[in-house]
Amino acid sequence: MDKMQINIRPVENSDIGAIIDLSLSAWSPVYISFRNILGSDIYEAIWPDWQASKRKSIGKLAGGNASVFAFVAEFETTVVGFISCKLDTESKTGTVQYLAVHPDYQNRGIGTELNEFALSMMQQNGMAIAIAETGGDESHLPARISYEKAGYTGLPLVRYIKKL
């Protein structure tokens, strides 16, 4: 698909509903993948209601935390993506907390633009390192591509999980 002209701006309280909706749509395949990989017992123990958890955490993005910044990508008047980052001034590390693009707008460079915008903001705020984490399964491939396009270097890690 063609790259879209988007506007990136700070998250406002009025954006939260749209951000939640697009996040749940974008991340649904991830949680389906997690359930398939882990099985229902482990999945339910870790994420009994991932949608409620995401609604709660995303709902705090416009809350004015000085160490967290969040931006939306708008196409015309529609919020089509967002990114949030936490800045640690002591370690000079910026960490991407969330990145999501609505499935109807994926593969158009929006995630990469949001990443590049966030990296610029981190640098302007004195960060020396940027960190983003994502999964290694197929459902996370778009995120990995976006981070790599923005210049991140992937560090192969494995997380093992066992139900006790």
C-alpha positions as CSV (number, residue, x, y, z in Angstrom):
1,M,0.0,0.0,0.0
2,D,1.0,3.6,-0.5
3,K,2.5,5.7,2.3
4,M,0.0,8.0,3.8
5,Q,0.3,11.6,4.8
6,I,-0.4,11.7,8.6
7,N,-0.3,14.2,11.3
8,I,1.5,13.3,14.6
9,R,0.4,15.2,17.7
10,P,0.3,14.7,21.5
11,V,-2.5,12.5,22.8
12,E,-5.5,14.3,24.2
13,N,-8.1,13.0,26.6
14,S,-10.6,12.9,23.7
15,D,-8.3,10.4,21.8
16,I,-8.4,7.7,24.5
17,G,-11.4,5.9,23.2
18,A,-10.1,5.7,19.7
19,I,-6.7,4.6,20.9
20,I,-8.2,1.8,23.0
21,D,-10.4,0.7,20.0
22,L,-7.5,0.6,17.5
23,S,-5.2,-1.1,20.1
24,L,-7.7,-3.9,20.8
25,S,-8.0,-4.5,17.0
26,A,-4.3,-4.3,16.4
27,W,-3.3,-6.5,19.3
28,S,-6.0,-9.2,19.0
29,P,-3.9,-11.4,16.7
30,V,-1.1,-11.2,19.2
31,Y,-3.2,-12.6,22.0
32,I,-4.6,-15.3,19.8
33,S,-1.0,-16.2,19.0
34,F,-0.1,-16.2,22.6
35,R,-3.0,-18.5,23.4
36,N,-2.0,-20.9,20.6
37,I,1.7,-21.0,21.7
38,L,1.1,-21.3,25.5
39,G,-2.1,-23.2,25.6
40,S,-5.2,-22.1,27.5
41,D,-4.1,-22.9,31.1
42,I,-0.9,-20.7,30.9
43,Y,-2.6,-18.1,28.8
44,E,-5.5,-17.7,31.2
45,A,-3.2,-17.5,34.2
46,I,-1.2,-14.6,32.6
47,W,-3.9,-12.8,30.6
48,P,-7.3,-13.6,32.1
49,D,-8.7,-10.3,30.5
50,W,-6.0,-8.6,28.4
51,Q,-8.6,-6.2,26.9
52,A,-9.5,-4.8,30.4
53,S,-5.9,-4.5,31.3
54,K,-5.1,-2.6,28.1
55,R,-8.1,-0.3,28.5
56,K,-6.9,0.6,32.0
57,S,-3.3,1.2,31.1
58,I,-4.0,3.1,27.9
59,G,-6.6,5.2,29.7
60,K,-3.8,6.7,31.7
61,L,-1.8,8.0,28.7
62,A,-3.3,11.5,28.7
63,G,-2.8,11.8,32.5
64,G,0.1,14.2,32.5
65,N,2.9,11.9,33.8
66,A,6.1,14.0,33.1
67,S,8.2,10.9,32.3
68,V,5.7,9.5,29.7
69,F,4.9,11.0,26.4
70,A,2.3,9.7,24.0
71,F,1.4,10.7,20.4
72,V,-1.3,9.8,17.9
73,A,-1.1,9.5,14.2
74,E,-4.1,11.1,12.5
75,F,-5.2,10.6,8.9
76,E,-7.5,13.4,8.1
77,T,-9.5,13.5,11.3
78,T,-9.2,9.8,12.2
79,V,-6.7,8.5,14.8
80,V,-5.0,5.6,13.1
81,G,-2.1,4.8,15.4
82,F,-0.3,5.8,18.5
83,I,3.0,5.5,20.4
84,S,3.9,6.0,24.0
85,C,7.3,6.1,25.6
86,K,8.7,6.4,29.1
87,L,11.8,8.5,29.7
88,D,14.3,7.6,32.4
89,T,16.5,10.7,32.9
90,E,18.8,8.8,35.3
91,S,19.8,6.1,32.8
92,K,19.1,8.3,29.8
93,T,17.0,5.6,28.3
94,G,13.7,6.0,26.4
95,T,11.5,2.9,26.3
96,V,8.6,2.4,23.9
97,Q,5.7,1.2,26.0
98,Y,3.1,0.9,23.3
99,L,2.9,1.1,19.6
100,A,-0.2,0.3,17.6
101,V,-1.6,1.0,14.2
102,H,-5.2,0.2,13.3
103,P,-5.3,-2.9,11.1
104,D,-7.0,-1.0,8.3
105,Y,-4.0,1.4,8.1
106,Q,-1.1,-1.0,8.6
107,N,1.7,-1.5,6.0
108,R,1.6,2.2,5.0
109,G,4.6,3.4,7.0
110,I,2.6,4.8,10.0
111,G,4.4,2.7,12.6
112,T,7.8,3.7,11.2
113,E,6.8,7.4,11.2
114,L,5.6,7.1,14.8
115,N,8.9,5.3,15.8
116,E,11.0,8.0,14.1
117,F,9.0,10.7,15.8
118,A,9.4,9.1,19.2
119,L,13.1,8.6,18.7
120,S,13.5,12.3,17.8
121,M,11.5,13.2,21.0
122,M,13.7,10.9,23.1
123,Q,16.9,12.5,21.7
124,Q,15.5,16.0,22.2
125,N,14.9,15.0,25.9
126,G,18.5,13.9,26.4
127,M,18.0,10.1,26.0
128,A,21.1,8.2,24.8
129,I,19.5,4.8,24.3
130,A,16.1,3.8,23.0
131,I,14.5,0.4,23.8
132,A,11.6,-1.3,22.2
133,E,10.4,-4.9,23.0
134,T,8.2,-7.1,20.9
135,G,7.5,-10.7,20.3
136,G,9.3,-13.2,18.0
137,D,6.1,-14.9,16.8
138,E,4.4,-14.3,13.4
139,S,1.8,-12.0,14.9
140,H,4.6,-9.5,15.9
141,L,6.2,-9.4,12.5
142,P,4.8,-6.0,11.6
143,A,6.2,-4.5,14.8
144,R,9.6,-6.0,14.2
145,I,9.6,-4.6,10.7
146,S,8.6,-1.2,12.0
147,Y,11.3,-1.1,14.7
148,E,14.0,-2.3,12.2
149,K,13.0,0.3,9.7
150,A,13.4,2.9,12.4
151,G,17.0,1.7,13.0
152,Y,16.6,-0.5,16.1
153,T,18.9,-3.5,16.5
154,G,17.1,-6.7,17.5
155,L,18.6,-8.7,20.4
156,P,17.5,-12.3,20.3
157,L,16.0,-13.3,23.6
158,V,13.8,-16.2,24.7
159,R,11.3,-16.0,27.6
160,Y,10.3,-19.4,29.0
161,I,7.0,-19.8,30.8
162,K,5.8,-22.8,32.7
163,K,2.6,-23.3,34.7
164,L,3.2,-24.6,38.2
